[in-house]
Amino acid sequence: MMDDLQRRAYEAEEAGDLPAALELWKERSRGDDASIFLLKYGRVASRLGKWNDAEVAYSESIRLCPEKANATFRSLSKLLMGCLWLHRTDKDDTESLAIAKEWFLRSLDDKRFAPALSLLGAACVALKDADGAKAAFEEAIALDPEYEEAIYNLAVVEKKTNPQKARELLERAIQLDPNRPSAHGLLGLICQRMKEPIPAEQHFRRALEIDPNGYTSSLYLANLLGTLKRNSEAEQAYRSATRLRPDLAGGYEFFARFLESSGKFAEAVEERAKIPPSTRTGAARR
């Protein structure tokens, strides 16, 4: 049964009062079942960016975890420590990622399950370990054939070396989650590269239907329309993209190159002039 401190801590979290929730979980972790409530304290501390506090809480939870605790709980405590190191912003990125990877491996020593393997794969991707990432995502999918996150992430790994496999994985991911714009956007890009413009356009437009603020999908669609010589539509798509992210140089530069290819040199100059000075490169100053 939930005690008063637990109830108040959950209520504070639901109300968005994370500082209050943090103090309540801290107080509760001084009582019975401390290893459990230290995890809750650490989770809220992470959400607040209190990385050192979260690390201490998770370390103490792991230390206090009784030998008789089930494998799932032991694995979870190490998984949360790995997530902390995967996301913390107060340490060197490469070092943090390597530590996160080690904690995910320790978690998997206690119990092998799809979410931990998917997180291990994400750490490997960030560390540019494509083989490690591929192995982790493949095992996650073997354990849970409907784990969409791992299916999508494996497609991202495979997109350059095996686009056909990436396409099949993305089609499978979309069946499981039809409303993931990134999956539609990447599948559209692969279809475009495979010289299949009709499904490419369909997926780009579906991505934008799900997320009208999708900057990357807007650029992909504009590029595709330009290659199809549907210039007025392409121009409209480029303008939509640059309106979405006026702080980024890339959209203006791609748009300017498109305008130059259409013979609109004066308009290309106008678009390049909109590039924020702090983001300009030598190529963008042409």
N, C-alpha and C positions, 0 to 999 in steps of 0.2 A: 504493500500500500504506500502511496506517495505521502511523504511527510510535509509539514508546513513549509520548510525551506525549499524543498524541491518544487512544490506548487508555485511558490512566489518566484523562484528562479525561472521556471518555464513561462509564467505570466509576463515577467519582465522581458524575456526574449521575444515573445509574441508581440509585445507592445513596442518593440524596437529599442528598449532601454538596455542596451548591452552593458554599459558600465554597472548598472544595478544588478543585472544578471551575473556579471563576473564576480561581484562581491558576495552574492548569495551562494554561488557554486563554490567559491573559495571557503566560505564558512561551512558549507555542508561537507566539503572534502576533509574536514577535520574530525568527522565522526565515523560511524560505521561504514564499511564498504568504500573506504577512501579511494581505492584504485579506480573504481567506477566513476566517482564524482570528480576526480582529478582530470579524467578525460573530458568531462563536460566543461570544466573550468578552462582547460587548455584549448578546447574548441572555440569558446567565446573569446579567449585572449587572442587567438589567431585572427579571428574576425576583426578585432580591434587593432591589429598590427602590433600587439605586445608580444613580439616573437620570443624574447628571452623568458618571459613569464610562462608562455605556452611550452617552451622546451623543458623548463624545470618541472612543470606539471606532468608532462608526458613521461619524462625520465623517472619521476617519483612513482607514477602509476605503474610503469613497467617493473620498477624495483619491488613495489609492494604486491604485485600481482601474485596471488598464491599459486603454488605448484599445481594444486588441484583444479585451478581454473580451466575451463574448457579451451580447446584450441582456438575457437572462434574469437574469444575475448583476447587471448594472448596475441593473436594475429592482428586484431583491430587496433590494439594499443600501439603496435609497431607501425601499422599502416598510417595512423594519424600522425605519428612522428615523421614518417616519410612525406606526408602531405605538407606538414609544416615546412620542412626543408625545401620542398618543391616550389612553394609559393612565397617564402620569406624574402624580404627585399633589403635586409640589413647586412647581408653577407655577400661575398664574391659569388657570382652566378655559377661558375663552373664548379667551385668547391661545394656549394649548396646542392647542386644537382647530383654530384657524385655521392654525397651523404644521403640524399633522398633515395637514390637507387639502392644503396646498401640497406637502408631501412625497409624498403619494399621487398628486397630479397630475404631479409630476416622475417618479415611478416609471412612470406610464402613458405618459409621453413616450417612454420606452425600450421598453416593451412593454405592450400592452393585454391584460389577462387578468382573468378573473372575480373572483378573490379580492381583487385590488387595487381593482377597481371597487366591490365590496361594502364594503370598508373605507372607501373614499371616500364612499359613500352613508351609512355609519354616522356619519362625521364631519359630513356635511351635516345629518343628522337632529339631531345634538346641537347644531348651530349654528342650528337652526330654518329651514334652507334646504330646504323640502319639494320644490321643483322640481328643485334640484340632486340631492337624494337619489333622487328618482324616476328622473331621467335616468341616474344611475349604476347603479341596480339593474336598470333595463330593459336597459342595454347589457350588464351582466354576464350576464343571462339569455339575451340574444341570442347571446352568445359560448358560453355553456354552459347549454342549456335544462334541465339536470338539477341546476343549482347551487341546492340547497335553501335555503341561507342567504340568498341574494339574493331568492329567491321569497318566503320568509317575511317578510323585511324590507320588500319592496315592499308586501306585504299590510298591514303595520303602517302604512305611509305612506298607503295608499289607504282605510283602514278608515272614516274619517269622511266623505270626499267621494264615495267610490265603493264602498259596502259590497258590492255584488254582485261587483265585480271582486275585492275583497279575499277574499270567500268562495271564489271560483274559484281564486285563488292559494293559499289555505290548503288547499283540498282537494287541489291538486296537490302542495303541500309535504308533506302527510301521506302521499300515495302514495309519495313518495320517502323519507320518514323517518316511519314510523308511530308512533315512540316519542318524539316531541318534545312534552312536555306543554304548552308555551306555545302551540304551534300549535293543539292541541285546545281549550285554554282560550279563545283568541281567536276561534276558529271557533264555539265554543259561544255566546260573547257576541254575535257577529254574528247567529247564527241566532235568538237570543232577541230581539234588536232587530228582526228581520224577522218576528216573530210566529210562529216555528216552534219551539215548546217541546220537541218530542220529540227532534229532532236536537241541540238545545242541551243537553238533559240528558245525552244519550249522550256528547257531547264533553266536558262537564264531568266526568262520571264516568270517562271514559277518561283524562283528564288526571290525575285523582287515583289511578287504577289504576297509572299510570306513576310518578307522584310522590305518594305518600300525604301528604307534608308540604307540598303545594302550598296555601299560605294563600289566594292570590287565587282559585284555582279553587274552594276551599271556600266562599268568600264568594259567588262567582258562583252556585254551585249552591244555596246557602241562599236567595239572593235569588230565583232562579227558582222554587224550591219554594214560597216564600212567595207569589209572584204566582199560583201555581197552587192556592193555598189548601190545600196539603199541609202544614199547620202543624206537626204533630209531627215530620215529616221535616226541615222547614226549621229548627226549633229545634235538632234534633240536629246539623245541618250547621253552624249558627252556633256551637254549643258546641265543635264540632271545630275550627273556624277560630280561635276565641279561645284554645283550648288550644295551637294551633300557634304563635301569636304573641301571648303575653300582654303583650308590651311595646308593642304598637301600639294606639292609641286607636280606630282606624277600625272594627275588628271589634266591639268593645263597643258603639260608637255605633249601628252598623247593626243589631246584635242588639236593642238597647234600643228602637229605632224599630219594629222588627218586633213586639216584645212589646207595645208601646203600641197598635199597630194591632190586636192580638189581645185588647186589654182587660186585659193583664197589667201594670198600672202599677207595682205593688210590685216585681215581678221586673225591670222595666226600670230602676228606681232601683238595685237591687242590681247590675245589670250595669254601669251607669255608675260606680258606686262602685269598681269594679275597675280603672278607667282609671288608668294610672300618672300621678301628679301632674304630672310634667314634660312630659306630652304632652297635657294637658287644654287644650281651647279653650273659648271662650265657649259654643259650641253644645253641647259635651259636658257642660257644667256644669248644663244645664237641669234 
